[in-house]
Amino acid sequence: MNIKTAYTRLLVQDLEACFHFYRDTMGFEVVMDERRDGYAEFAVANMRLALFRREEMAGIIHTTEMPADAKSQDRVVLIFTVSDLDEICEKLKHEGTVFASEPMKNANFDLKIAYIRDPDGNLIGLFENLA
């Protein structure tokens, strides 16, 4: 598999407060400010840290009926860039990997993404740029 890290995404309840904390308190450089759409991204040394509204992720992976404080309401998603999402997903299915969401296109960011869980239940996003 040809896998590279992309960024760490924190699923947050109060996007505004978290945005100001990472920008103002921590001094992280803002590289994408799409707070109206529920997203922001920072450059931190040689990595990226993204903020995403927790309830929007719950909608994507269909866990909105669960309490926000339940273990099933994810707070962090590890995101990895892949070269061929369909091929990797087939391999992962063959190996019995648990999928939180099948591969889907995201027209807003011109990418295709699938969400899986590690054996401990942590959420992982695998995405392929379509552009």
DSSP file (Angstrom, degrees, kcal/mol; ACC not computed):
  #  RESIDUE AA STRUCTURE BP1 BP2  ACC     N-H-->O    O-->H-N    N-H-->O    O-->H-N    TCO  KAPPA ALPHA  PHI   PSI    X-CA   Y-CA   Z-CA
    1    1 A M              0   0    0      0, 0.0     2,-0.9     0, 0.0    81,-0.0   0.000 360.0 360.0 360.0 140.6    0.0    0.0    0.0
    2    2 A N        +     0   0    0     82,-0.1    81,-0.8     2,-0.0     2,-0.4  -0.833 360.0 162.3-103.9  93.4    1.2    3.5   -0.8
    3    3 A I  E     +A   82   0A   0     -2,-0.9     2,-0.3    79,-0.1    79,-0.2  -0.930  14.6 178.9-120.0 137.3    0.0    5.5    2.2
    4    4 A K  E     -A   81   0A   0     77,-2.0    77,-2.2    -2,-0.4     2,-0.1  -0.967  34.1-105.9-131.3 149.4    1.1    9.0    3.4
    5    5 A T  E     +A   80   0A   0     -2,-0.3    75,-0.2    75,-0.2     3,-0.1  -0.458  32.2 178.6 -71.2 148.6   -0.1   11.0    6.3
    6    6 A A  E     -     0   0A   0     73,-1.9     2,-0.3     1,-0.4    42,-0.2   0.738  51.7 -54.6-113.2 -62.4   -2.2   14.0    5.5
    7    7 A Y  E     -A   79   0A   0     72,-1.0    72,-1.6    40,-0.1     2,-0.5  -0.970  44.8 -99.9-169.6 170.0   -3.2   15.8    8.7
    8    8 A T  E     -Ab  78  49A   0     40,-2.2    42,-3.5    -2,-0.3     2,-0.5  -0.923  33.1-157.1-104.0 131.2   -4.9   15.3   12.1
    9    9 A R  E     -Ab  77  50A   0     68,-2.2    68,-2.8    -2,-0.5     2,-0.5  -0.941   1.0-155.9-112.8 122.1   -8.5   16.4   12.3
   10   10 A L  E     -Ab  76  51A   0     40,-3.3    42,-2.3    -2,-0.5     2,-0.8  -0.847  11.9-142.2 -94.4 127.7  -10.0   17.2   15.7
   11   11 A L  E     - b   0  52A   0     64,-4.3     2,-0.3    -2,-0.5    42,-0.2  -0.816  31.6-175.9 -91.2 114.1  -13.8   16.9   15.9
   12   12 A V  E     - b   0  53A   0     40,-2.4    42,-3.1    -2,-0.8    43,-0.3  -0.790  35.2-152.0-119.3 153.5  -14.9   19.8   18.0
   13   13 A Q  S    S+     0   0    0     -2,-0.3     2,-0.8     1,-0.2    -1,-0.1   0.860  96.2  41.4 -86.7 -41.9  -18.1   21.0   19.5
   14   14 A D     >  +     0   0    0      1,-0.2     4,-2.3     2,-0.1    -1,-0.2  -0.796  66.3 176.7-111.5  89.0  -17.3   24.7   19.6
   15   15 A L  H  > S+     0   0    0     -2,-0.8     4,-3.0    -3,-0.2     5,-0.2   0.891  77.9  52.4 -60.3 -43.3  -15.5   25.5   16.4
   16   16 A E  H  > S+     0   0    0      2,-0.2     4,-2.4     1,-0.2     5,-0.2   0.941 111.3  45.5 -60.7 -48.8  -15.1   29.2   17.1
   17   17 A A  H  > S+     0   0    0      1,-0.2     4,-2.1     2,-0.2    -1,-0.2   0.912 116.0  46.3 -62.7 -42.3  -13.5   28.7   20.5
   18   18 A C  H  X S+     0   0    0     -4,-2.3     4,-2.7     2,-0.2     5,-0.3   0.901 110.2  53.8 -67.7 -40.1  -11.2   26.0   19.2
   19   19 A F  H  X S+     0   0    0     -4,-3.0     4,-2.5    -5,-0.2     5,-0.3   0.948 111.7  44.7 -57.6 -49.4  -10.2   28.1   16.2
   20   20 A H  H  X>S+     0   0    0     -4,-2.4     4,-2.7     1,-0.2     5,-1.1   0.867 111.8  53.7 -65.6 -36.3   -9.3   31.1   18.4
   21   21 A F  I  X>S+     0   0    0     -4,-2.1     5,-2.5    -5,-0.2     4,-0.8   0.961 114.0  39.8 -62.6 -50.9   -7.4   28.8   20.8
   22   22 A Y  I  <5S+     0   0    0     -4,-2.7     6,-2.7     3,-0.2    -2,-0.2   0.862 124.9  38.5 -70.0 -34.8   -5.2   27.3   18.1
   23   23 A R  I  <5S+     0   0    0     -4,-2.5     4,-0.2    -5,-0.3    -2,-0.2   0.956 131.1  22.9 -77.6 -52.6   -4.7   30.5   16.2
   24   24 A D  I  <5S+     0   0    0     -4,-2.7    -3,-0.2    -5,-0.3    -2,-0.1   0.919 131.2  33.6 -87.3 -47.2   -4.4   33.0   19.1
   25   25 A T  I  <<S+     0   0    0     -5,-1.1    -3,-0.2    -4,-0.8    -4,-0.1   0.936 130.5  31.7 -77.0 -47.3   -3.3   31.1   22.1
   26   26 A M  S   <S-     0   0    0     -5,-2.5    -3,-0.2    -6,-0.2    -4,-0.2   0.711  98.3-133.6 -85.3 -20.8   -1.1   28.4   20.4
   27   27 A G        +     0   0    0     -6,-0.4    -4,-0.2    -4,-0.2     2,-0.2   0.736  42.3 165.4  76.8  22.5    0.0   30.7   17.6
   28   28 A F        -     0   0    0     -6,-2.7     2,-0.4     1,-0.1    -1,-0.2  -0.491  41.5-111.0 -74.2 142.4   -0.6   28.2   14.8
   29   29 A E  E     -C   43   0A   0     14,-1.2    14,-2.7    -2,-0.2     2,-0.5  -0.586  26.5-130.8 -75.6 126.5   -0.7   29.5   11.3
   30   30 A V  E     +C   42   0A   0     -2,-0.4    12,-0.3    12,-0.2     3,-0.1  -0.661  33.4 167.2 -78.3 124.8   -4.1   29.4    9.6
   31   31 A V  E    S+     0   0A   0     10,-2.9     2,-0.3    -2,-0.5    11,-0.2   0.578  71.7  22.6-111.6 -17.4   -3.9   27.9    6.2
   32   32 A M  E     -C   41   0A   0      9,-1.8     9,-2.7     3,-0.0     2,-0.6  -0.918  58.8-175.3-150.6 124.5   -7.7   27.4    5.6
   33   33 A D  E     +C   40   0A   0     -2,-0.3     7,-0.2     7,-0.2     3,-0.2  -0.828  27.0 142.8-122.1  91.7  -10.5   29.3    7.3
   34   34 A E  E > > +C   39   0A   0      5,-1.9     5,-1.9    -2,-0.6     3,-1.5  -0.317  15.5 144.5-119.0  45.3  -13.8   27.8    6.3
   35   35 A R  G > 5 +     0   0    0      1,-0.3     3,-1.4     3,-0.2    -1,-0.1   0.826  67.0  62.7 -58.7 -33.0  -15.5   28.2    9.7
   36   36 A R  G 3 5S+     0   0    0      1,-0.3    -1,-0.3    -3,-0.2    -2,-0.1   0.845 109.8  41.8 -58.9 -31.5  -18.9   29.0    8.0
   37   37 A D  G < 5S-     0   0    0     -3,-1.5    -1,-0.3     2,-0.2    -2,-0.2   0.328 126.0-102.4 -97.8   5.5  -18.7   25.5    6.5
   38   38 A G  T < 5S+     0   0    0     -3,-1.4    15,-1.5    -4,-0.3     2,-0.3   0.765  85.0 104.3  86.3  25.8  -17.4   24.0    9.8
   39   39 A Y  E   < +CD  34  52A   0     -5,-1.9    -5,-1.9    13,-0.2     2,-0.3  -0.998  33.2 165.0-145.3 143.2  -13.8   23.6    8.9
   40   40 A A  E     -CD  33  51A   0     11,-1.8    11,-3.0    -2,-0.3     2,-0.4  -0.978  14.4-159.3-150.4 152.4  -10.4   25.2    9.6
   41   41 A E  E     -CD  32  50A   0     -9,-2.7   -10,-2.9    -2,-0.3    -9,-1.8  -0.997   3.9-165.8-139.8 140.8   -6.8   24.1    9.1
   42   42 A F  E     -CD  30  49A   0      7,-2.9     7,-2.1    -2,-0.4     2,-0.5  -0.901  20.5-129.0-123.9 150.6   -3.5   25.1   10.6
   43   43 A A  E     +CD  29  48A   0    -14,-2.7   -14,-1.2    -2,-0.3     2,-0.4  -0.884  27.1 180.0 -95.2 129.0    0.2   24.6    9.8
   44   44 A V  E >   - D   0  47A   0      3,-2.9     3,-2.3    -2,-0.5     2,-0.2  -0.916  58.8 -62.0-133.6 104.2    2.1   23.3   12.8
   45   45 A A  T 3  S-     0   0    0     -2,-0.4    -1,-0.0     1,-0.3     0, 0.0  -0.380 119.9 -17.7  53.1-118.8    5.8   22.6   12.1
   46   46 A N  T 3  S+     0   0    0     -2,-0.2     2,-0.3    -3,-0.1    -1,-0.3   0.035 129.2  68.1-105.9  27.7    5.8   20.0    9.4
   47   47 A M  E <  S- D   0  44A   0     -3,-2.3    -3,-2.9     2,-0.0     2,-0.4  -0.862  71.6-124.3-135.6 172.1    2.2   18.8    9.9
   48   48 A R  E     - D   0  43A   0     -2,-0.3   -40,-2.2   -42,-0.2     2,-0.5  -0.946  13.4-161.8-118.1 141.3   -1.4   20.0    9.5
   49   49 A L  E     -bD   8  42A   0     -7,-2.1    -7,-2.9    -2,-0.4     2,-0.3  -0.992  13.2-167.4-121.0 124.4   -4.1   20.2   12.2
   50   50 A A  E     -bD   9  41A   0    -42,-3.5   -40,-3.3    -2,-0.5     2,-0.4  -0.859  10.8-150.7-114.0 147.7   -7.7   20.5   11.1
   51   51 A L  E     +bD  10  40A   0    -11,-3.0   -11,-1.8    -2,-0.3     2,-0.3  -0.954  19.1 174.8-114.1 136.9  -10.8   21.3   13.1
   52   52 A F  E     -bD  11  39A   0    -42,-2.3   -40,-2.4    -2,-0.4   -13,-0.2  -0.998  39.8 -98.5-142.8 139.2  -14.1   20.0   12.0
   53   53 A R  E >>  -b   12   0A   0    -15,-1.5     4,-1.6    -2,-0.3     3,-0.6  -0.392  27.7-142.1 -62.6 126.8  -17.6   20.2   13.7
   54   54 A R  H 3> S+     0   0    0    -42,-3.1     4,-2.2     1,-0.2     5,-0.2   0.883  98.5  54.3 -57.2 -43.6  -18.2   17.0   15.6
   55   55 A E  H 3> S+     0   0    0    -43,-0.3     4,-1.6     1,-0.2    -1,-0.2   0.813 105.0  54.6 -66.2 -28.2  -21.9   16.9   14.7
   56   56 A E  H <> S+     0   0    0     -3,-0.6     4,-1.9     2,-0.2    -1,-0.2   0.901 108.5  47.6 -70.9 -39.7  -21.2   17.1   11.0
   57   57 A M  H  X S+     0   0    0     -4,-1.6     4,-2.4     1,-0.2    -2,-0.2   0.901 108.8  55.2 -65.0 -39.3  -18.9   14.1   11.2
   58   58 A A  H  <>S+     0   0    0     -4,-2.2     5,-2.8     1,-0.2     6,-0.6   0.881 108.0  49.9 -60.3 -37.2  -21.6   12.3   13.2
   59   59 A G  H ><5S+     0   0    0     -4,-1.6     3,-0.6     3,-0.2    -1,-0.2   0.890 109.3  51.2 -66.6 -39.6  -24.0   13.0   10.3
   60   60 A I  H 3<5S+     0   0    0     -4,-1.9    -2,-0.2     1,-0.2    -1,-0.2   0.902 119.5  34.2 -65.0 -42.0  -21.5   11.6    7.8
   61   61 A I  T 3<5S-     0   0    0     -4,-2.4    -1,-0.2    -5,-0.1    -2,-0.2   0.260 112.8-115.9-102.8  13.2  -20.9    8.4    9.6
   62   62 A H  T < 5S+     0   0    0     -3,-0.6    -3,-0.2    -4,-0.3    -4,-0.1   0.894  77.6 121.4  61.4  49.6  -24.5    8.1   10.9
   63   63 A T    > < +     0   0    0     -5,-2.8     3,-1.7    -8,-0.1    -4,-0.2   0.110  30.7 114.6-121.6  20.1  -24.0    8.3   14.7
   64   64 A T  T 3   +     0   0    0     -6,-0.6    -5,-0.1     1,-0.3    -1,-0.1   0.755  68.8  63.7 -64.5 -24.0  -26.1   11.4   15.3
   65   65 A E  T 3  S+     0   0    0     -7,-0.1    -1,-0.3    -3,-0.1    -2,-0.1   0.598  88.9  87.6 -76.0  -9.0  -28.6    9.4   17.4
   66   66 A M  S <  S-     0   0    0     -3,-1.7    -3,-0.1     1,-0.1    -8,-0.0  -0.613  92.7 -94.4 -90.5 149.8  -25.9    8.7   20.0
   67   67 A P    >   -     0   0    0      0, 0.0     3,-1.6     0, 0.0     6,-0.3  -0.288  30.0-122.2 -61.5 146.0  -25.1   11.1   22.9
   68   68 A A  T 3  S+     0   0    0      1,-0.3    -2,-0.0    -4,-0.1     5,-0.0   0.783 112.3  49.3 -60.6 -27.9  -22.3   13.6   22.3
   69   69 A D  T 3  S+     0   0    0      3,-0.1    -1,-0.3     2,-0.0     2,-0.0   0.462  86.2 111.7 -92.4  -0.9  -20.4   12.3   25.2
   70   70 A A  S X  S-     0   0    0     -3,-1.6     3,-2.0     1,-0.1    -4,-0.0  -0.354  81.6-115.1 -69.9 153.4  -20.7    8.6   24.3
   71   71 A K  T 3  S+     0   0    0      1,-0.3    -1,-0.1    -2,-0.0    -3,-0.0   0.761 114.7  66.1 -58.8 -23.8  -17.5    6.8   23.3
   72   72 A S  T 3  S+     0   0    0     -5,-0.1     2,-1.1     1,-0.1    -1,-0.3   0.664  79.2  87.6 -75.4 -15.3  -19.1    6.5   19.8
   73   73 A Q  S <  S-     0   0    0     -3,-2.0    -1,-0.1    -6,-0.3   -18,-0.1  -0.741  81.5-141.5 -86.2 102.0  -19.0   10.2   19.3
   74   74 A D        -     0   0    0     -2,-1.1   -16,-0.1     1,-0.1     3,-0.1  -0.221  26.2-177.0 -66.2 149.7  -15.5   10.6   17.8
   75   75 A R  S    S+     0   0    0      1,-0.3   -64,-4.3   -65,-0.0     2,-0.4   0.541  70.6  37.2-118.3 -19.2  -13.3   13.5   18.7
   76   76 A V  E     -A   10   0A   0    -66,-0.3    47,-0.6     2,-0.0     2,-0.4  -0.997  58.2-167.9-137.7 141.1  -10.3   12.8   16.5
   77   77 A V  E     -Ae   9 123A   0    -68,-2.8   -68,-2.2    -2,-0.4     2,-0.5  -0.996  16.4-143.6-126.3 125.8   -9.9   11.4   13.0
   78   78 A L  E     -Ae   8 124A   0     45,-2.1    47,-3.1    -2,-0.4     2,-0.5  -0.797  22.5-157.0 -85.2 126.4   -6.6   10.3   11.6
   79   79 A I  E     -Ae   7 125A   0    -72,-1.6   -73,-1.9    -2,-0.5   -72,-1.0  -0.909  12.3-176.8-112.8 130.4   -6.5   11.2    7.9
   80   80 A F  E     -Ae   5 126A   0     45,-2.9    47,-2.7    -2,-0.5     2,-0.4  -0.979  21.3-133.0-126.8 138.9   -4.3    9.5    5.4
   81   81 A T  E     -Ae   4 127A   0    -77,-2.2   -77,-2.0    -2,-0.4     2,-0.3  -0.728  27.0-173.7 -87.0 135.7   -3.9   10.3    1.7
   82   82 A V  E     -A    3   0A   0     45,-2.9    47,-0.4    -2,-0.4     3,-0.3  -0.899  27.9-138.2-128.1 159.0   -4.0    7.2   -0.6
   83   83 A S  S    S+     0   0    0    -81,-0.8     2,-0.3    -2,-0.3    -1,-0.1   0.802  97.1  20.9 -88.0 -30.1   -3.3    6.9   -4.3
   84   84 A D     >  -     0   0    0    -82,-0.2     4,-2.2     1,-0.1    -1,-0.3  -0.767  64.3-177.9-141.9  91.5   -6.2    4.5   -5.2
   85   85 A L  H  > S+     0   0    0     -2,-0.3     4,-2.8    -3,-0.3     5,-0.2   0.884  82.4  52.7 -61.0 -43.2   -9.0    4.5   -2.6
   86   86 A D  H  > S+     0   0    0      1,-0.2     4,-2.2     2,-0.2    -1,-0.2   0.919 110.5  47.8 -61.5 -43.4  -11.1    1.8   -4.3
   87   87 A E  H  > S+     0   0    0      1,-0.2     4,-1.9     2,-0.2    -1,-0.2   0.922 114.0  46.4 -62.4 -45.2   -8.2   -0.7   -4.4
   88   88 A I  H  X S+     0   0    0     -4,-2.2     4,-2.7     1,-0.2    -2,-0.2   0.896 110.9  52.5 -67.0 -39.8   -7.2    0.0   -0.8
   89   89 A C  H  X S+     0   0    0     -4,-2.8     4,-2.7     2,-0.2    -1,-0.2   0.896 108.0  51.2 -64.4 -39.4  -10.8   -0.4    0.4
   90   90 A E  H  X S+     0   0    0     -4,-2.2     4,-2.2    -5,-0.2    -1,-0.2   0.919 111.6  47.7 -62.1 -42.4  -11.2   -3.7   -1.4
   91   91 A K  H  X S+     0   0    0     -4,-1.9     4,-1.4     2,-0.2    -2,-0.2   0.921 112.7  48.5 -63.6 -44.1   -8.0   -4.9    0.3
   92   92 A L  H  <>S+     0   0    0     -4,-2.7     5,-2.6     2,-0.2     4,-0.3   0.888 110.6  50.9 -64.9 -39.7   -9.2   -3.7    3.7
   93   93 A K  H ><5S+     0   0    0     -4,-2.7     3,-1.7     1,-0.2    -1,-0.2   0.920 107.4  53.8 -62.3 -43.2  -12.7   -5.3    3.3
   94   94 A H  H 3<5S+     0   0    0     -4,-2.2    -1,-0.2     1,-0.3    -2,-0.2   0.834 108.2  50.6 -59.5 -32.8  -11.0   -8.6    2.4
   95   95 A E  T 3<5S-     0   0    0     -4,-1.4    -1,-0.3    -5,-0.1    -2,-0.2   0.435 121.5-108.2 -87.0   0.0   -9.0   -8.3    5.6
   96   96 A G  T < 5 +     0   0    0     -3,-1.7    -3,-0.2    -4,-0.3    -2,-0.1   0.673  55.3 169.6  85.2  17.7  -12.2   -7.7    7.7
   97   97 A T      < -     0   0    0     -5,-2.6     2,-0.5    -6,-0.1    -1,-0.2  -0.379  37.1-118.6 -63.7 139.5  -11.6   -4.0    8.4
   98   98 A V  E     -F  117   0A   0     19,-0.5    19,-2.0    -2,-0.1     2,-0.5  -0.702  26.6-150.9 -82.4 124.5  -14.7   -2.3   10.0
   99   99 A F  E     -F  116   0A   0     -2,-0.5    17,-0.3    17,-0.2     3,-0.2  -0.844  18.7-173.4 -98.6 129.0  -15.9    0.5    7.8
  100  100 A A  E    S+     0   0A   0     15,-2.2     2,-0.3    -2,-0.5    16,-0.2   0.738  84.2   6.6 -84.3 -27.6  -17.7    3.5    9.4
  101  101 A S  E    S-F  115   0A   0     14,-2.1    14,-1.8     3,-0.0    -1,-0.4  -0.940  77.7-124.1-156.5 131.4  -18.5    4.8    5.9
  102  102 A E  E     -     0   0A   0     -2,-0.3    11,-0.1    12,-0.2    13,-0.1  -0.261  56.3 -67.7 -67.2 162.4  -18.1    3.4    2.4
  103  103 A P  E     +     0   0A   0      0, 0.0     2,-0.3     0, 0.0    11,-0.2  -0.253  64.6 172.1 -54.5 135.4  -16.1    5.4   -0.2
  104  104 A M  E     -F  113   0A   0      9,-2.4     9,-2.9    -3,-0.1     2,-0.3  -0.988  32.1-112.3-145.6 152.6  -17.9    8.6   -1.2
  105  105 A K  E     -F  112   0A   0     -2,-0.3     2,-0.6     7,-0.2     7,-0.3  -0.656  16.8-156.8 -85.9 141.9  -17.1   11.6   -3.3
  106  106 A N  E >>> -F  111   0A   0      5,-3.5     5,-1.6    -2,-0.3     3,-0.8  -0.906   7.7-174.0-117.0  98.1  -16.9   15.0   -1.6
  107  107 A A  T 345S+     0   0    0     -2,-0.6     3,-0.3     1,-0.2    -1,-0.1   0.782  78.2  66.3 -65.3 -28.2  -17.5   17.6   -4.3
  108  108 A N  T 345S+     0   0    0      1,-0.2    -1,-0.2    -3,-0.1    -3,-0.0   0.849 118.4  22.4 -62.8 -33.7  -16.7   20.5   -2.1
  109  109 A F  T <45S-     0   0    0     -3,-0.8    -1,-0.2     2,-0.2    -2,-0.2   0.254 105.0-119.4-119.6  11.2  -13.1   19.5   -1.8
  110  110 A D  T  <5S+     0   0    0     -4,-0.6    20,-2.5    -3,-0.3    21,-0.8   0.925  73.0 114.4  51.2  55.4  -12.8   17.3   -5.0
  111  111 A L  E   < -FG 106 129A   0     -5,-1.6    -5,-3.5    18,-0.2     2,-0.4  -0.946  61.4-131.1-146.0 166.7  -11.8   14.2   -3.2
  112  112 A K  E     -FG 105 128A   0     16,-2.4    16,-2.8    -2,-0.3     2,-0.3  -0.980  32.2-179.5-120.7 134.8  -13.1   10.7   -2.5
  113  113 A I  E     -FG 104 127A   0     -9,-2.9    -9,-2.4    -2,-0.4     2,-0.3  -0.975  17.7-171.5-140.7 149.2  -13.0    9.5    1.1
  114  114 A A  E     - G   0 126A   0     12,-2.0    12,-2.8    -2,-0.3     2,-0.5  -0.969  17.3-141.5-132.5 150.8  -13.8    6.4    3.2
  115  115 A Y  E     +FG 101 125A   0    -14,-1.8   -15,-2.2    -2,-0.3   -14,-2.1  -0.959  23.8 170.2-118.1 132.0  -13.9    6.1    7.0
  116  116 A I  E     -FG  99 124A   0      8,-3.0     8,-2.8    -2,-0.5     2,-0.4  -0.756  24.5-127.5-126.6 173.9  -12.7    3.0    8.8
  117  117 A R  E     -FG  98 123A   0    -19,-2.0   -19,-0.5    -2,-0.2     6,-0.2  -0.969  15.3-130.8-125.4 144.1  -12.0    2.2   12.4
  118  118 A D    >   -     0   0    0      4,-2.2     3,-2.4    -2,-0.4     6,-0.0  -0.324  45.4 -88.8 -79.3 174.2   -8.9    0.7   14.0
  119  119 A P  T 3  S+     0   0    0      0, 0.0    -1,-0.1     0, 0.0    -2,-0.0   0.738 130.5  53.5 -59.4 -21.2   -9.3   -2.3   16.3
  120  120 A D  T 3  S-     0   0    0      2,-0.1    -3,-0.0     0, 0.0     0, 0.0   0.450 122.9-104.6 -91.3  -1.3   -9.7    0.0   19.3
  121  121 A G    <   +     0   0    0     -3,-2.4     2,-0.1     1,-0.3     0, 0.0   0.447  67.8 150.7  94.1   1.4  -12.5    1.9   17.5
  122  122 A N        -     0   0    0      1,-0.1    -4,-2.2    -5,-0.1     2,-0.3  -0.447  47.8-117.1 -69.1 139.6  -10.5    5.1   16.5
  123  123 A L  E     -eG  77 117A   0    -47,-0.6   -45,-2.1    -6,-0.2     2,-0.4  -0.595  32.3-175.2 -82.8 135.0  -11.8    6.7   13.4
  124  124 A I  E     -eG  78 116A   0     -8,-2.8    -8,-3.0    -2,-0.3     2,-0.4  -0.998  11.0-153.3-132.1 130.9   -9.5    6.9   10.3
  125  125 A G  E     -eG  79 115A   0    -47,-3.1   -45,-2.9    -2,-0.4     2,-0.5  -0.891   5.0-165.7-104.2 134.2  -10.2    8.7    7.1
  126  126 A L  E     -eG  80 114A   0    -12,-2.8   -12,-2.0    -2,-0.4     2,-0.4  -0.979  17.2-178.5-116.0 121.9   -8.6    7.5    3.8
  127  127 A F  E     -eG  81 113A   0    -47,-2.7   -45,-2.9    -2,-0.5     2,-0.4  -0.941  21.3-160.1-130.9 151.5   -8.8   10.0    1.0
  128  128 A E  E     - G   0 112A   0    -16,-2.8   -16,-2.4    -2,-0.4     2,-0.2  -0.988  25.7-126.5-121.8 126.4   -7.8   10.2   -2.6
  129  129 A N  E     - G   0 111A   0     -2,-0.4   -18,-0.2   -47,-0.4   -19,-0.1  -0.549  16.6-166.0 -69.5 134.3   -7.6   13.6   -4.4
  130  130 A L              0   0    0    -20,-2.5   -19,-0.2    -2,-0.2    -1,-0.1   0.585 360.0 360.0 -97.0 -12.8   -9.6   13.6   -7.6
  131  131 A A              0   0    0    -21,-0.8    -1,-0.2     0, 0.0   -20,-0.1   0.459 360.0 360.0 -84.7 360.0   -8.1   16.7   -9.1
